[in-house]
């Protein structure tokens, strides 16, 4: 059976079309469009008319492409649709445009399916921790390759963090703003007791998921195009992240758009992503993580 998962996030909308047979996912098409559905939500609490229109049009185009491939389509909504006061308006727009319902996931359900996708294909030990840093939230999951033990969803992502600390004109970012952003994320992670994910014995694997992690790995390896075989299973270290934070902060927005491996559409939020990823690893007392290009969409396909 050919299936398509469309994932509506705060920062981007992603679609994965795949043939699913005997518990294996054979990807046919994978695409991402950065739409900033959650732009401005941290101030207003609502989705803007312009972001809803752009996002609805994007979902409609993806739906048409999936139908041409003969896929059965499932649409998932995450942080922006969980929290926006007017998410029902957007969900109706999608229904009117595509005839399909949007299934809005709780933070815990989002984390559960992201976990299923992230650990697929990894030869993991008994204790594994996954974090999934998105546009509006960051999920943490611990468990084994076969079962989930603990899930926590923290309401901080690349979009809302960038709007709060890095929403300035096209100029380099002062170190003090980066330090304040990291401290803000650290306080939230402490409030949600993320440090308790690490027991007396360290996990065998820490796996990072999400556009920020994948983008930072792409920059590390200077990938001019998306290279799944090179990125999936690669290692991102704290040293890599600190180096990239310094680089992004030293560049203007237009200069960041020319960094090899960094899609121009992510240039304005990559510094926010990097601050979250760095703090996640610090809270988990880890020096590195494995990169997984799979997450929510892959987990839903497997389920």
TORKOL-4160 file (C-alpha; in steps of 0.2 Angstrom, whole numbers, padded with zeros to 4 digits, m for minus):
303
<pt num="1" X="0000" Y="0000" Z="0000"/>
<pt num="2" X="0006" Y="0017" Z="m0004"/>
<pt num="3" X="0004" Y="0030" Z="0010"/>
<pt num="4" X="0007" Y="0048" Z="0012"/>
<pt num="5" X="0010" Y="0057" Z="0029"/>
<pt num="6" X="0008" Y="0076" Z="0028"/>
<pt num="7" X="0016" Y="0084" Z="0044"/>
<pt num="8" X="0010" Y="0102" Z="0048"/>
<pt num="9" X="0022" Y="0110" Z="0060"/>
<pt num="10" X="0025" Y="0127" Z="0067"/>
<pt num="11" X="0040" Y="0130" Z="0055"/>
<pt num="12" X="0038" Y="0119" Z="0040"/>
<pt num="13" X="0026" Y="0107" Z="0031"/>
<pt num="14" X="0033" Y="0090" Z="0027"/>
<pt num="15" X="0027" Y="0076" Z="0016"/>
<pt num="16" X="0033" Y="0058" Z="0015"/>
<pt num="17" X="0026" Y="0046" Z="0002"/>
<pt num="18" X="0031" Y="0028" Z="0004"/>
<pt num="19" X="0026" Y="0010" Z="0000"/>
<pt num="20" X="0024" Y="0001" Z="0016"/>
<pt num="21" X="0026" Y="m0018" Z="0016"/>
<pt num="22" X="0029" Y="m0031" Z="0030"/>
<pt num="23" X="0034" Y="m0017" Z="0042"/>
<pt num="24" X="0046" Y="m0009" Z="0030"/>
<pt num="25" X="0045" Y="0009" Z="0023"/>
<pt num="26" X="0051" Y="0011" Z="0005"/>
<pt num="27" X="0051" Y="0030" Z="0003"/>
<pt num="28" X="0045" Y="0036" Z="m0014"/>
<pt num="29" X="0045" Y="0055" Z="m0011"/>
<pt num="30" X="0051" Y="0066" Z="0003"/>
<pt num="31" X="0048" Y="0085" Z="0003"/>
<pt num="32" X="0048" Y="0100" Z="0015"/>
<pt num="33" X="0042" Y="0118" Z="0013"/>
<pt num="34" X="0046" Y="0131" Z="0026"/>
<pt num="35" X="0030" Y="0141" Z="0028"/>
<pt num="36" X="0031" Y="0148" Z="0046"/>
<pt num="37" X="0013" Y="0144" Z="0051"/>
<pt num="38" X="0017" Y="0148" Z="0069"/>
<pt num="39" X="0025" Y="0165" Z="0065"/>
<pt num="40" X="0019" Y="0178" Z="0078"/>
<pt num="41" X="0010" Y="0166" Z="0089"/>
<pt num="42" X="0021" Y="0169" Z="0104"/>
<pt num="43" X="0014" Y="0187" Z="0104"/>
<pt num="44" X="m0004" Y="0185" Z="0098"/>
<pt num="45" X="m0008" Y="0167" Z="0102"/>
<pt num="46" X="m0017" Y="0165" Z="0085"/>
<pt num="47" X="m0012" Y="0160" Z="0067"/>
<pt num="48" X="m0011" Y="0174" Z="0055"/>
<pt num="49" X="m0022" Y="0175" Z="0040"/>
<pt num="50" X="m0007" Y="0176" Z="0028"/>
<pt num="51" X="0002" Y="0161" Z="0036"/>
<pt num="52" X="m0014" Y="0150" Z="0036"/>
<pt num="53" X="m0017" Y="0154" Z="0018"/>
<pt num="54" X="0001" Y="0150" Z="0013"/>
<pt num="55" X="0000" Y="0134" Z="0023"/>
<pt num="56" X="m0016" Y="0128" Z="0016"/>
<pt num="57" X="m0011" Y="0131" Z="m0001"/>
<pt num="58" X="0005" Y="0121" Z="0002"/>
<pt num="59" X="m0005" Y="0106" Z="0010"/>
<pt num="60" X="m0017" Y="0106" Z="m0005"/>
<pt num="61" X="m0002" Y="0105" Z="m0017"/>
<pt num="62" X="0006" Y="0091" Z="m0008"/>
<pt num="63" X="m0011" Y="0082" Z="m0007"/>
<pt num="64" X="m0013" Y="0083" Z="m0026"/>
<pt num="65" X="0005" Y="0076" Z="m0028"/>
<pt num="66" X="0001" Y="0062" Z="m0016"/>
<pt num="67" X="m0015" Y="0058" Z="m0025"/>
<pt num="68" X="m0006" Y="0057" Z="m0042"/>
<pt num="69" X="0005" Y="0043" Z="m0034"/>
<pt num="70" X="m0010" Y="0034" Z="m0028"/>
<pt num="71" X="m0007" Y="0036" Z="m0010"/>
<pt num="72" X="m0019" Y="0035" Z="0005"/>
<pt num="73" X="m0016" Y="0052" Z="0014"/>
<pt num="74" X="m0015" Y="0056" Z="0033"/>
<pt num="75" X="m0013" Y="0074" Z="0039"/>
<pt num="76" X="m0005" Y="0077" Z="0056"/>
<pt num="77" X="m0004" Y="0093" Z="0066"/>
<pt num="78" X="0008" Y="0097" Z="0080"/>
<pt num="79" X="0012" Y="0112" Z="0091"/>
<pt num="80" X="0005" Y="0126" Z="0082"/>
<pt num="81" X="m0012" Y="0118" Z="0080"/>
<pt num="82" X="m0012" Y="0112" Z="0098"/>
<pt num="83" X="m0010" Y="0129" Z="0105"/>
<pt num="84" X="m0017" Y="0142" Z="0092"/>
<pt num="85" X="m0033" Y="0149" Z="0098"/>
<pt num="86" X="m0040" Y="0149" Z="0080"/>
<pt num="87" X="m0033" Y="0132" Z="0075"/>
<pt num="88" X="m0051" Y="0127" Z="0071"/>
<pt num="89" X="m0052" Y="0140" Z="0057"/>
<pt num="90" X="m0036" Y="0133" Z="0049"/>
<pt num="91" X="m0042" Y="0115" Z="0051"/>
<pt num="92" X="m0058" Y="0119" Z="0042"/>
<pt num="93" X="m0048" Y="0128" Z="0028"/>
<pt num="94" X="m0039" Y="0112" Z="0025"/>
<pt num="95" X="m0055" Y="0102" Z="0025"/>
<pt num="96" X="m0063" Y="0113" Z="0012"/>
<pt num="97" X="m0047" Y="0113" Z="0001"/>
<pt num="98" X="m0043" Y="0094" Z="0002"/>
<pt num="99" X="m0058" Y="0085" Z="0009"/>
<pt num="100" X="m0047" Y="0078" Z="0022"/>
<pt num="101" X="m0047" Y="0079" Z="0041"/>
<pt num="102" X="m0032" Y="0086" Z="0051"/>
<pt num="103" X="m0027" Y="0075" Z="0066"/>
<pt num="104" X="m0020" Y="0086" Z="0079"/>
<pt num="105" X="m0008" Y="0076" Z="0090"/>
<pt num="106" X="m0004" Y="0079" Z="0109"/>
<pt num="107" X="0014" Y="0082" Z="0113"/>
<pt num="108" X="0015" Y="0065" Z="0120"/>
<pt num="109" X="0008" Y="0057" Z="0105"/>
<pt num="110" X="0019" Y="0067" Z="0093"/>
<pt num="111" X="0034" Y="0061" Z="0103"/>
<pt num="112" X="0028" Y="0043" Z="0103"/>
<pt num="113" X="0027" Y="0042" Z="0084"/>
<pt num="114" X="0043" Y="0052" Z="0082"/>
<pt num="115" X="0052" Y="0039" Z="0093"/>
<pt num="116" X="0045" Y="0025" Z="0082"/>
<pt num="117" X="0052" Y="0034" Z="0067"/>
<pt num="118" X="0069" Y="0039" Z="0075"/>
<pt num="119" X="0074" Y="0022" Z="0081"/>
<pt num="120" X="0069" Y="0012" Z="0066"/>
<pt num="121" X="0085" Y="0005" Z="0058"/>
<pt num="122" X="0097" Y="0009" Z="0073"/>
<pt num="123" X="0105" Y="m0005" Z="0082"/>
<pt num="124" X="0102" Y="0002" Z="0099"/>
<pt num="125" X="0105" Y="m0005" Z="0117"/>
<pt num="126" X="0094" Y="m0006" Z="0131"/>
<pt num="127" X="0093" Y="0013" Z="0135"/>
<pt num="128" X="0090" Y="0026" Z="0122"/>
<pt num="129" X="0085" Y="0045" Z="0123"/>
<pt num="130" X="0078" Y="0054" Z="0108"/>
<pt num="131" X="0075" Y="0073" Z="0107"/>
<pt num="132" X="0065" Y="0081" Z="0093"/>
<pt num="133" X="0067" Y="0099" Z="0091"/>
<pt num="134" X="0054" Y="0107" Z="0080"/>
<pt num="135" X="0048" Y="0124" Z="0076"/>
<pt num="136" X="0036" Y="0126" Z="0091"/>
<pt num="137" X="0041" Y="0113" Z="0104"/>
<pt num="138" X="0055" Y="0100" Z="0108"/>
<pt num="139" X="0050" Y="0082" Z="0113"/>
<pt num="140" X="0061" Y="0070" Z="0124"/>
<pt num="141" X="0058" Y="0052" Z="0124"/>
<pt num="142" X="0067" Y="0038" Z="0133"/>
<pt num="143" X="0065" Y="0019" Z="0132"/>
<pt num="144" X="0072" Y="0004" Z="0122"/>
<pt num="145" X="0070" Y="0001" Z="0103"/>
<pt num="146" X="0054" Y="m0009" Z="0107"/>
<pt num="147" X="0045" Y="0002" Z="0120"/>
<pt num="148" X="0044" Y="0020" Z="0127"/>
<pt num="149" X="0047" Y="0023" Z="0145"/>
<pt num="150" X="0045" Y="0042" Z="0147"/>
<pt num="151" X="0039" Y="0056" Z="0137"/>
<pt num="152" X="0040" Y="0075" Z="0140"/>
<pt num="153" X="0035" Y="0089" Z="0128"/>
<pt num="154" X="0043" Y="0106" Z="0131"/>
<pt num="155" X="0035" Y="0122" Z="0123"/>
<pt num="156" X="0050" Y="0129" Z="0115"/>
<pt num="157" X="0056" Y="0128" Z="0097"/>
<pt num="158" X="0066" Y="0136" Z="0083"/>
<pt num="159" X="0052" Y="0148" Z="0078"/>
<pt num="160" X="0046" Y="0155" Z="0095"/>
<pt num="161" X="0064" Y="0156" Z="0102"/>
<pt num="162" X="0070" Y="0165" Z="0087"/>
<pt num="163" X="0056" Y="0177" Z="0088"/>
<pt num="164" X="0060" Y="0181" Z="0106"/>
<pt num="165" X="0079" Y="0183" Z="0105"/>
<pt num="166" X="0085" Y="0185" Z="0087"/>
<pt num="167" X="0071" Y="0195" Z="0079"/>
<pt num="168" X="0082" Y="0209" Z="0074"/>
<pt num="169" X="0087" Y="0217" Z="0058"/>
<pt num="170" X="0100" Y="0209" Z="0045"/>
<pt num="171" X="0115" Y="0211" Z="0056"/>
<pt num="172" X="0126" Y="0199" Z="0066"/>
<pt num="173" X="0119" Y="0193" Z="0083"/>
<pt num="174" X="0128" Y="0199" Z="0099"/>
<pt num="175" X="0135" Y="0185" Z="0110"/>
<pt num="176" X="0124" Y="0191" Z="0125"/>
<pt num="177" X="0108" Y="0187" Z="0115"/>
<pt num="178" X="0114" Y="0169" Z="0112"/>
<pt num="179" X="0118" Y="0167" Z="0130"/>
<pt num="180" X="0101" Y="0173" Z="0135"/>
<pt num="181" X="0093" Y="0162" Z="0123"/>
<pt num="182" X="0102" Y="0147" Z="0130"/>
<pt num="183" X="0098" Y="0152" Z="0148"/>
<pt num="184" X="0080" Y="0153" Z="0143"/>
<pt num="185" X="0080" Y="0136" Z="0136"/>
<pt num="186" X="0089" Y="0129" Z="0150"/>
<pt num="187" X="0077" Y="0136" Z="0163"/>
<pt num="188" X="0062" Y="0128" Z="0153"/>
<pt num="189" X="0071" Y="0111" Z="0152"/>
<pt num="190" X="0075" Y="0112" Z="0170"/>
<pt num="191" X="0057" Y="0116" Z="0174"/>
<pt num="192" X="0051" Y="0101" Z="0164"/>
<pt num="193" X="0065" Y="0090" Z="0173"/>
<pt num="194" X="0074" Y="0085" Z="0157"/>
<pt num="195" X="0090" Y="0081" Z="0167"/>
<pt num="196" X="0080" Y="0067" Z="0175"/>
<pt num="197" X="0081" Y="0058" Z="0159"/>
<pt num="198" X="0099" Y="0053" Z="0162"/>
<pt num="199" X="0101" Y="0040" Z="0176"/>
<pt num="200" X="0116" Y="0034" Z="0184"/>
<pt num="201" X="0121" Y="0024" Z="0169"/>
<pt num="202" X="0122" Y="0034" Z="0153"/>
<pt num="203" X="0111" Y="0029" Z="0138"/>
<pt num="204" X="0118" Y="0018" Z="0124"/>
<pt num="205" X="0112" Y="0031" Z="0111"/>
<pt num="206" X="0106" Y="0048" Z="0110"/>
<pt num="207" X="0097" Y="0052" Z="0094"/>
<pt num="208" X="0093" Y="0069" Z="0088"/>
<pt num="209" X="0078" Y="0072" Z="0076"/>
<pt num="210" X="0070" Y="0087" Z="0067"/>
<pt num="211" X="0075" Y="0100" Z="0054"/>
<pt num="212" X="0087" Y="0109" Z="0065"/>
<pt num="213" X="0098" Y="0093" Z="0069"/>
<pt num="214" X="0097" Y="0087" Z="0051"/>
<pt num="215" X="0102" Y="0105" Z="0044"/>
<pt num="216" X="0117" Y="0106" Z="0056"/>
<pt num="217" X="0123" Y="0090" Z="0050"/>
<pt num="218" X="0121" Y="0095" Z="0032"/>
<pt num="219" X="0131" Y="0111" Z="0036"/>
<pt num="220" X="0144" Y="0100" Z="0045"/>
<pt num="221" X="0147" Y="0090" Z="0030"/>
<pt num="222" X="0144" Y="0104" Z="0017"/>
<pt num="223" X="0130" Y="0095" Z="0008"/>
<pt num="224" X="0125" Y="0106" Z="m0007"/>
<pt num="225" X="0110" Y="0094" Z="m0008"/>
<pt num="226" X="0100" Y="0084" Z="0004"/>
<pt num="227" X="0110" Y="0068" Z="0006"/>
<pt num="228" X="0100" Y="0055" Z="0017"/>
<pt num="229" X="0113" Y="0041" Z="0016"/>
<pt num="230" X="0127" Y="0053" Z="0022"/>
<pt num="231" X="0116" Y="0062" Z="0036"/>
<pt num="232" X="0106" Y="0048" Z="0043"/>
<pt num="233" X="0117" Y="0040" Z="0057"/>
<pt num="234" X="0130" Y="0053" Z="0057"/>
<pt num="235" X="0136" Y="0061" Z="0073"/>
<pt num="236" X="0134" Y="0079" Z="0078"/>
<pt num="237" X="0145" Y="0084" Z="0093"/>
<pt num="238" X="0144" Y="0098" Z="0105"/>
<pt num="239" X="0159" Y="0105" Z="0098"/>
<pt num="240" X="0151" Y="0105" Z="0080"/>
<pt num="241" X="0136" Y="0115" Z="0088"/>
<pt num="242" X="0146" Y="0128" Z="0097"/>
<pt num="243" X="0156" Y="0131" Z="0081"/>
<pt num="244" X="0140" Y="0133" Z="0071"/>
<pt num="245" X="0132" Y="0145" Z="0084"/>
<pt num="246" X="0147" Y="0156" Z="0083"/>
<pt num="247" X="0147" Y="0156" Z="0064"/>
<pt num="248" X="0129" Y="0160" Z="0062"/>
<pt num="249" X="0129" Y="0174" Z="0075"/>
<pt num="250" X="0144" Y="0182" Z="0066"/>
<pt num="251" X="0134" Y="0182" Z="0050"/>
<pt num="252" X="0120" Y="0193" Z="0044"/>
<pt num="253" X="0104" Y="0185" Z="0038"/>
<pt num="254" X="0109" Y="0187" Z="0020"/>
<pt num="255" X="0126" Y="0180" Z="0023"/>
<pt num="256" X="0119" Y="0164" Z="0032"/>
<pt num="257" X="0108" Y="0161" Z="0016"/>
<pt num="258" X="0124" Y="0157" Z="0007"/>
<pt num="259" X="0131" Y="0144" Z="0020"/>
<pt num="260" X="0133" Y="0128" Z="0011"/>
<pt num="261" X="0121" Y="0115" Z="0018"/>
<pt num="262" X="0109" Y="0128" Z="0025"/>
<pt num="263" X="0093" Y="0130" Z="0016"/>
<pt num="264" X="0090" Y="0149" Z="0014"/>
<pt num="265" X="0073" Y="0146" Z="0021"/>
<pt num="266" X="0080" Y="0141" Z="0037"/>
<pt num="267" X="0093" Y="0154" Z="0039"/>
<pt num="268" X="0082" Y="0165" Z="0051"/>
<pt num="269" X="0079" Y="0151" Z="0063"/>
<pt num="270" X="0094" Y="0140" Z="0063"/>
<pt num="271" X="0102" Y="0150" Z="0077"/>
<pt num="272" X="0087" Y="0146" Z="0088"/>
<pt num="273" X="0088" Y="0128" Z="0083"/>
<pt num="274" X="0106" Y="0127" Z="0087"/>
<pt num="275" X="0104" Y="0135" Z="0105"/>
<pt num="276" X="0090" Y="0122" Z="0108"/>
<pt num="277" X="0100" Y="0107" Z="0102"/>
<pt num="278" X="0116" Y="0113" Z="0112"/>
<pt num="279" X="0106" Y="0115" Z="0128"/>
<pt num="280" X="0097" Y="0098" Z="0125"/>
<pt num="281" X="0114" Y="0089" Z="0125"/>
<pt num="282" X="0120" Y="0098" Z="0140"/>
<pt num="283" X="0105" Y="0094" Z="0150"/>
<pt num="284" X="0107" Y="0076" Z="0145"/>
<pt num="285" X="0126" Y="0077" Z="0150"/>
<pt num="286" X="0131" Y="0071" Z="0132"/>
<pt num="287" X="0145" Y="0076" Z="0121"/>
<pt num="288" X="0136" Y="0071" Z="0105"/>
<pt num="289" X="0121" Y="0063" Z="0097"/>
<pt num="290" X="0117" Y="0052" Z="0082"/>
<pt num="291" X="0107" Y="0061" Z="0068"/>
<pt num="292" X="0091" Y="0053" Z="0062"/>
<pt num="293" X="0082" Y="0060" Z="0046"/>
<pt num="294" X="0066" Y="0050" Z="0052"/>
<pt num="295" X="0053" Y="0056" Z="0064"/>
<pt num="296" X="0035" Y="0059" Z="0065"/>
<pt num="297" X="0031" Y="0055" Z="0047"/>
<pt num="298" X="0041" Y="0039" Z="0047"/>
<pt num="299" X="0034" Y="0033" Z="0064"/>
<pt num="300" X="0016" Y="0036" Z="0057"/>
<pt num="301" X="0020" Y="0026" Z="0042"/>
<pt num="302" X="0027" Y="0011" Z="0052"/>
<pt num="303" X="0012" Y="0011" Z="0063"/>
